[in-house]
Amino acid sequence: MGKSSFVEHRTFLHIYHSFHRLWIFLVLAFQGLAVIAFSGSLISITTLKGLLSLGPTFLVMKFIESILDILLMVGAYQNSPGNAVARIFIRFFWFGALSGSLTFLYVLVLKENSTSFSDSTLLTFYTAIIILYIVLELLLALFLRVPTFRDWTQKSSRWGVVRFLKWMHQEQYYVGRGLYEKPTDYLQYVAFWLLVMGCKFPFSYFLQIKPLVAPTQRISGYNDLTYTWHDFVSQGTV
């Protein structure tokens, strides 16, 4: 391999790009919990419509990630393999089209003002798309993360469709390939994070989000309020 002349310059954008899964998870968790808290009811058409907004949010953040993939690779395209560059731009157009289409469809659902699933074919269609996308993402995670199914996926890599899906979902890394954890270790890892999330969500909902619902609604209900910013620099004579 030849020596690369590309030098990566770290910026604040790398904080989002390097931890994009964490940022997406935190934003979606906050948005979902806030929707439930402000709706006042867990089972209602209003709450459901609010929770369905997680779909466009997820795809828009994935689109932002694909934009950062392009921007942060500036200066390295000449030294990068062609398939790596192609993957970046394919993901850019894919998530751009998905985020734009799903956001437009969600706006149409909000404008429809339906009160139930039976009254809205558009809401049913939109929900079916969200469920289908979640199922596909879960299947990909199942076949690429769970040790038993991952072994079967490795053996099926001779099929072009399998190779393309693996290539689009995760770039091929050659350091540490074939070094996988045991199923018991994987289950312990999953159980640990389920326990952590099971403690975090109730804490965030009952102690951080729900107590702010009533004050926020009261403040937003006031009209003709005059806001005064803190006087950091005195306006009087010195």
C-alpha positions as MATLAB code, in Angstrom:
seq = 'MGKSSFVEHRTFLHIYHSFHRLWIFLVLAFQGLAVIAFSGSLISITTLKGLLSLGPTFLVMKFIESILDILLMVGAYQNSPGNAVARIFIRFFWFGALSGSLTFLYVLVLKENSTSFSDSTLLTFYTAIIILYIVLELLLALFLRVPTFRDWTQKSSRWGVVRFLKWMHQEQYYVGRGLYEKPTDYLQYVAFWLLVMGCKFPFSYFLQIKPLVAPTQRISGYNDLTYTWHDFVSQGTV';
ca = [
       0.000    0.000    0.000;
       1.217    3.435   -0.886;
       1.600    6.201    1.627;
      -1.472    8.386    1.957;
      -1.031   12.152    1.898;
      -4.430   12.777    3.468;
      -4.357   14.310    6.953;
      -7.653   14.390    8.818;
      -8.432   17.652   10.582;
     -10.622   17.096   13.628;
     -13.598   19.408   13.995;
     -16.679   19.607   16.196;
     -18.589   17.799   13.436;
     -16.593   14.672   14.273;
     -18.294   14.585   17.692;
     -21.593   13.900   15.963;
     -20.143   11.719   13.221;
     -18.083    9.488   15.514;
     -20.977    8.925   17.929;
     -23.905    9.217   15.511;
     -25.683    6.134   16.878;
     -25.608    7.609   20.387;
     -26.872   11.005   19.214;
     -29.678    9.416   17.189;
     -30.695    7.260   20.149;
     -30.726   10.206   22.582;
     -32.729   12.451   20.248;
     -35.290    9.747   19.458;
     -35.623    8.787   23.131;
     -36.176   12.398   24.202;
     -38.643   13.034   21.385;
     -40.650    9.890   22.133;
     -40.801   10.520   25.881;
     -41.709   14.177   25.326;
     -44.544   13.220   22.973;
     -45.972   10.793   25.543;
     -45.622   13.313   28.390;
     -47.264   16.230   26.541;
     -50.037   14.092   25.045;
     -51.238   13.066   28.489;
     -52.384    9.666   27.263;
     -50.357    6.696   26.135;
     -53.088    5.200   23.950;
     -54.655    7.828   21.688;
     -54.529    8.827   18.041;
     -52.741   12.081   18.970;
     -49.999   10.225   20.815;
     -49.651    7.755   17.964;
     -49.259   10.516   15.402;
     -46.643   12.151   17.593;
     -44.712    8.899   17.982;
     -44.840    8.326   14.224;
     -42.751   11.498   13.860;
     -39.787    9.423   15.070;
     -39.537    7.947   11.584;
     -38.749   11.210    9.752;
     -36.468   12.276   12.612;
     -34.443    9.075   12.342;
     -34.076    9.325    8.559;
     -33.192   13.035    8.649;
     -30.425   12.320   11.178;
     -29.175    9.463    9.000;
     -29.187   11.909    6.071;
     -27.128   14.367    8.134;
     -24.711   11.527    8.852;
     -24.384   10.803    5.119;
     -23.695   14.504    4.457;
     -20.923   14.453    7.060;
     -19.524   11.316    5.405;
     -19.052   13.351    2.239;
     -17.740   16.523    3.902;
     -15.284   14.812    6.237;
     -13.841   12.762    3.363;
     -12.792   15.854    1.410;
      -9.112   15.461    0.602;
      -9.162   11.670    0.808;
     -11.142   10.761   -2.314;
      -8.063   10.314   -4.488;
      -6.536    7.810   -2.067;
      -9.777    5.954   -1.260;
     -11.025    2.832   -3.061;
     -13.739    3.426   -5.616;
     -16.246    1.197   -3.831;
     -15.815    3.166   -0.589;
     -16.525    6.467   -2.367;
     -19.487    4.922   -4.200;
     -20.920    3.661   -0.922;
     -20.804    7.167    0.579;
     -22.710    8.751   -2.305;
     -25.211    5.900   -2.606;
     -26.074    6.289    1.081;
     -26.360   10.067    0.575;
     -28.938    9.753   -2.223;
     -30.719    6.853   -0.485;
     -31.259    8.600    2.836;
     -31.951   11.918    1.102;
     -34.778   10.378   -0.919;
     -36.134    8.424    2.057;
     -36.070   11.344    4.498;
     -37.685   13.729    2.002;
     -40.414   11.278    0.977;
     -41.280   10.175    4.513;
     -41.308   13.742    5.852;
     -43.640   14.830    3.045;
     -45.916   11.873    3.726;
     -45.973   12.656    7.458;
     -46.974   16.265    6.760;
     -49.884   14.973    4.681;
     -50.903   12.711    7.580;
     -50.943   15.696    9.968;
     -52.993   17.794    7.578;
     -55.596   15.067    7.247;
     -56.834   15.492   10.855;
     -58.116   11.936   11.094;
     -59.426   10.622   14.406;
     -58.870    6.877   13.862;
     -57.125    4.395   11.577;
     -60.379    3.464    9.889;
     -60.918    7.071    8.819;
     -57.529    7.460    7.140;
     -56.006    5.292    4.437;
     -52.992    7.599    4.382;
     -52.289    7.092    8.086;
     -52.550    3.318    7.677;
     -50.202    3.418    4.680;
     -47.698    5.608    6.527;
     -47.756    3.332    9.585;
     -47.226    0.276    7.370;
     -44.142    1.910    5.828;
     -42.697    2.664    9.272;
     -43.336   -0.901   10.467;
     -41.810   -2.365    7.296;
     -38.667   -0.245    7.696;
     -38.323   -1.251   11.368;
     -38.724   -4.940   10.486;
     -36.051   -4.695    7.774;
     -33.648   -2.916   10.145;
     -34.239   -5.560   12.822;
     -33.638   -8.359   10.335;
     -30.387   -6.764    9.188;
     -29.271   -6.321   12.792;
     -30.263   -9.927   13.524;
     -28.268  -11.389   10.650;
     -25.241   -9.125   11.142;
     -25.012   -8.970   14.955;
     -26.350  -12.184   16.488;
     -23.526  -14.795   16.349;
     -25.613  -17.742   15.068;
     -27.246  -15.811   12.224;
     -24.019  -13.929   11.468;
     -22.228  -17.202   10.720;
     -24.954  -18.081    8.224;
     -24.639  -14.632    6.644;
     -20.876  -15.079    6.259;
     -21.431  -18.368    4.459;
     -23.999  -16.739    2.164;
     -21.674  -13.921    1.101;
     -21.276  -15.556   -2.302;
     -24.720  -14.179   -3.190;
     -24.602  -10.698   -4.661;
     -27.675   -9.441   -2.799;
     -26.224  -10.483    0.568;
     -22.880   -8.828   -0.209;
     -24.616   -5.609   -1.300;
     -26.784   -5.419    1.841;
     -23.787   -6.074    4.090;
     -21.748   -3.495    2.194;
     -24.491   -0.854    2.458;
     -25.229   -1.537    6.123;
     -21.639   -1.601    7.340;
     -18.344   -0.968    5.596;
     -15.951   -3.892    5.426;
     -13.203   -3.774    8.020;
     -10.205   -6.043    7.735;
      -8.760   -5.556   11.209;
     -10.244   -8.118   13.553;
     -12.468   -9.801   10.974;
     -13.543  -13.248   12.131;
     -12.961  -12.435   15.798;
     -16.466  -12.672   17.241;
     -17.759  -12.916   20.771;
     -19.427  -15.996   22.195;
     -23.261  -16.143   22.208;
     -23.279  -16.095   26.020;
     -21.080  -12.993   26.097;
     -23.327  -11.335   23.533;
     -26.441  -12.105   25.584;
     -24.802  -10.730   28.729;
     -23.879   -7.565   26.824;
     -27.454   -7.136   25.559;
     -28.904   -7.831   29.022;
     -26.609   -5.221   30.565;
     -27.754   -2.486   28.180;
     -31.393   -3.479   28.555;
     -30.986   -3.033   32.315;
     -29.293    0.347   31.826;
     -32.009    1.563   29.453;
     -34.719    0.186   31.746;
     -33.372    2.434   34.503;
     -32.664    5.453   32.305;
     -36.073    5.777   30.630;
     -38.184    5.877   33.830;
     -35.698    8.282   35.429;
     -35.736   10.629   32.415;
     -39.516   10.482   32.036;
     -40.678   10.853   35.639;
     -37.930   13.129   36.985;
     -36.791   15.196   33.990;
     -39.525   15.446   31.365;
     -42.929   14.996   33.030;
     -42.385   17.633   35.800;
     -41.773   20.252   33.092;
     -44.986   19.561   31.161;
     -47.321   21.676   33.301;
     -44.988   24.719   33.578;
     -44.273   24.603   29.854;
     -47.968   24.444   28.966;
     -48.737   27.274   31.381;
     -46.008   29.516   29.953;
     -46.988   28.740   26.358;
     -50.580   29.633   27.210;
     -49.705   33.214   28.123;
     -50.245   35.889   25.463;
     -48.577   39.242   24.886;
     -45.588   38.518   27.089;
     -42.704   40.960   27.034;
     -39.402   39.113   27.258;
     -36.374   40.811   28.734;
     -32.923   39.337   28.223;
     -30.416   39.376   31.018;
     -28.457   42.590   31.069;
     -24.951   41.259   30.427;
     -23.709   44.698   29.350;
     -25.166   47.638   31.227;
     -27.121   50.054   29.075;
     -26.584   52.923   31.506;
     -23.714   55.331   31.616;
     -20.567   54.179   33.325;
];
